[in-house]
Amino acid sequence: MRRNYAVFIILIIINGLVMADVGNEDLNQICKLTEKGQYKQALEKHLWFHEESKKSPGMAGVRLSYAISAWINLGNKYPPAIEALKEVRDRDKKVLLSGKGSFQNFHDLSSINHGLNDEKDTLELFLIIDIKYPEQAKLYYIVAEDLLITHKKYDVCAKYIGDPIIKYEQLHHMRELNLSIAKSDSEMNDPEFLEYADSSFVKGVLNLIEVLVAIDKREQAIEVQSLALSYFSHADIKQAIQ
């Protein structure tokens, strides 16, 4: 679930927690079916869970992490499950290539590809959308950013990263929001989530600095570094610009 925390929290902010007729117990039932060797029934339940959970933003983090992991675990024992998961991914891809896709389509596809170790497909798709549908690429950038930076697609990042100071303030605000959630929600107040709040801030700052340096905006990179260090001193941020 770790890599989906940020987008999961954004979905809560935008949409609020919506009740749906699906929950963690349904996923537990799927896992039990898999354990019992009732693979066909488990697959049918996975397909139902994936679609039904879209009705609740509060289930996004589960659908795009634990549920996909459980689905792939089923696929390791029952190959048709992997084929079915790829079909779900390919339907999202078809919609996105048509220009009629949504953030949810891209996020689902990205998470499935991550689980299948096929993130090259996500990168290639984003680069196509960048050319054909730049306004949509702007919406999906938050999901694709890490991949773009890993593959040094700095020119593409430059189109969507926006004002560096505003981007930094968003990272700052997200960490504060995460800490606030941890204080007010006992289920989220655990070492993993608190460590995530810090590590995601540091990673976001490092990504921002890396892109700015790569596109010859070193002065802005230094400004971001200075702001970050005055808020949260960290060795990696200190070493980001020599």
C-alpha positions in Angstrom: 0.0 0.0 0.0 3.0 2.3 0.6 3.3 3.7 -2.9 -0.4 4.6 -3.0 -0.6 6.6 0.2 -0.2 10.0 -1.5 -2.8 9.6 -4.2 -5.1 7.8 -1.8 -5.1 10.8 0.5 -5.7 13.2 -2.4 -8.8 11.2 -3.4 -10.1 11.5 0.2 -9.6 15.3 0.1 -11.3 15.7 -3.3 -14.2 13.3 -2.9 -14.6 12.5 0.8 -15.1 9.0 2.1 -18.0 7.5 0.3 -19.7 4.4 1.7 -19.9 1.4 -0.7 -21.0 -2.2 -0.5 -17.5 -3.4 -0.5 -14.8 -3.6 2.2 -11.7 -5.3 3.5 -13.7 -8.3 4.6 -14.5 -9.0 0.9 -10.8 -9.1 0.2 -10.3 -11.4 3.1 -12.9 -13.7 1.7 -11.0 -13.7 -1.7 -7.8 -14.7 0.0 -9.6 -17.5 1.9 -11.0 -18.8 -1.4 -7.5 -18.8 -2.9 -6.2 -20.7 0.2 -8.9 -23.3 -0.2 -8.0 -23.8 -3.9 -11.3 -22.4 -5.1 -9.5 -20.4 -7.8 -12.4 -19.7 -10.2 -14.6 -18.3 -7.5 -11.7 -16.2 -6.2 -11.1 -14.8 -9.6 -14.8 -13.9 -10.0 -14.7 -12.2 -6.6 -11.6 -10.3 -7.7 -13.3 -9.0 -10.8 -16.3 -7.9 -8.7 -14.2 -6.3 -6.0 -12.1 -4.3 -8.5 -15.2 -2.7 -10.1 -17.3 -2.3 -7.0 -14.5 -0.7 -5.0 -14.3 2.1 -7.5 -17.5 3.5 -6.0 -15.6 4.4 -2.8 -12.5 6.6 -2.9 -11.8 5.3 0.6 -11.1 1.9 -1.0 -8.7 3.1 -3.6 -5.6 2.4 -1.6 -6.8 -1.2 -1.0 -7.9 -1.8 -4.6 -4.6 -0.6 -6.0 -2.2 -2.4 -3.6 -3.4 -5.3 -1.4 -6.1 -6.4 -3.9 -3.7 -6.4 -6.8 -1.1 -8.3 -4.8 -3.7 -10.9 -3.8 -4.8 -11.1 -7.4 -1.3 -11.8 -8.6 -0.8 -14.3 -5.9 -3.9 -16.1 -7.2 -2.5 -15.9 -10.7 0.7 -17.6 -9.6 -1.5 -20.6 -8.8 -4.2 -20.1 -11.4 -2.8 -18.5 -14.7 -6.3 -17.4 -16.0 -6.3 -14.9 -13.2 -3.2 -13.1 -14.6 -4.8 -13.1 -18.0 -8.0 -11.6 -16.5 -5.9 -8.9 -14.7 -4.1 -8.0 -18.0 -7.5 -7.7 -19.7 -8.6 -5.2 -17.0 -5.4 -3.3 -17.6 -5.8 -3.4 -21.4 -9.3 -2.0 -21.2 -8.0 1.0 -19.2 -5.3 1.4 -21.8 -7.7 1.4 -24.7 -9.8 4.0 -23.1 -6.8 6.2 -22.3 -5.5 5.9 -25.9 -8.9 7.1 -27.1 -8.5 10.3 -25.2 -11.6 9.5 -23.1 -9.8 8.2 -20.1 -9.8 9.5 -16.5 -7.3 9.8 -13.6 -8.8 6.5 -12.2 -8.1 4.7 -15.5 -4.5 5.8 -15.5 -3.9 5.1 -11.8 -5.5 1.6 -12.1 -3.3 0.8 -15.1 -0.2 2.1 -13.4 -0.8 0.0 -10.3 -1.5 -3.1 -12.2 1.6 -2.7 -14.3 3.6 -2.1 -11.1 2.3 -5.4 -9.7 3.1 -7.2 -13.0 6.6 -5.6 -13.1 5.6 -4.0 -16.4 6.1 -0.3 -15.6 7.7 0.2 -19.0 4.2 -0.1 -20.4 3.0 2.7 -18.1 5.9 4.9 -19.2 5.3 4.3 -22.9 1.6 5.0 -22.5 2.2 8.3 -20.6 4.6 9.5 -23.4 1.9 8.8 -26.0 -0.7 10.7 -23.9 1.8 13.5 -23.4 1.9 14.0 -27.2 -1.7 13.4 -28.0 -3.5 14.7 -25.0 -1.3 17.0 -23.0 -4.2 18.3 -20.8 -4.9 14.8 -19.6 -1.2 14.1 -19.2 -1.1 17.0 -16.7 -3.7 15.2 -14.6 -1.8 11.9 -14.7 1.6 13.4 -14.1 1.5 12.8 -10.3 1.3 9.1 -10.9 3.9 9.0 -13.7 6.5 11.4 -12.2 8.7 8.8 -10.5 8.9 6.7 -13.7 9.7 9.8 -15.8 12.5 10.8 -13.5 13.9 7.3 -13.2 14.1 7.2 -17.0 15.5 10.7 -17.1 12.6 12.1 -19.1 13.3 15.6 -17.7 12.0 17.4 -20.8 8.6 15.8 -20.2 8.7 16.6 -16.4 9.4 20.2 -17.3 6.0 20.5 -19.0 4.0 19.4 -16.0 6.0 20.1 -12.8 4.8 23.7 -12.7 6.0 26.5 -10.5 8.9 24.9 -8.4 8.0 26.9 -5.3 4.3 25.9 -5.5 5.4 22.3 -6.1 7.6 22.5 -3.0 4.7 24.0 -0.9 2.5 21.1 -2.0 5.0 18.6 -0.7 5.3 20.6 2.5 1.6 20.7 2.9 1.2 17.0 2.2 3.7 16.0 4.9 1.8 18.3 7.4 -1.5 16.7 6.3 -0.1 13.2 6.7 1.1 14.0 10.3 -2.3 15.6 11.1 -4.1 12.4 9.9 -1.8 10.3 12.0 -2.6 12.3 15.1 -6.3 12.2 14.5 -6.7 8.6 13.3 -5.4 5.8 15.5 -5.3 3.4 12.6 -2.9 5.6 10.6 -0.8 6.5 13.6 1.8 3.8 13.1 5.5 3.8 12.4 5.1 2.9 8.8 2.8 5.7 8.0 4.9 8.3 9.9 8.0 7.1 8.2 6.1 7.4 4.9 5.2 11.0 5.7 8.9 11.9 6.0 10.3 9.7 3.2 7.7 10.9 0.7 8.5 14.5 1.5 12.3 13.9 1.1 11.8 11.9 -2.1 9.5 14.6 -3.6 12.1 17.3 -2.8 14.9 15.3 -4.3 12.9 14.7 -7.5 12.1 18.3 -7.8 15.7 19.4 -7.3 16.9 16.7 -9.8 14.5 17.9 -12.5 15.4 21.6 -11.9 19.1 20.9 -12.2 18.6 18.8 -15.3 16.7 21.6 -17.1 19.2 24.3 -16.1 17.2 25.9 -13.4 19.9 25.5 -10.7 19.1 28.8 -8.9 15.5 27.6 -8.4 16.8 24.2 -7.3 19.0 25.9 -4.6 16.0 27.9 -3.5 13.9 24.7 -3.1 16.8 23.0 -1.2 17.1 26.0 1.2 13.3 26.0 1.9 13.3 22.2 2.5 16.3 22.3 4.8 14.8 25.1 6.9 11.7 23.0 7.4 13.0 19.4 7.6 16.8 18.9 7.8 17.8 15.7 6.0 21.2 14.5 4.8 20.0 13.5 1.3 18.5 17.0 0.8 21.8 18.6 2.0 23.8 16.5 -0.5 21.4 17.0 -3.4 23.3 20.1 -4.7 27.0 20.3 -3.9 
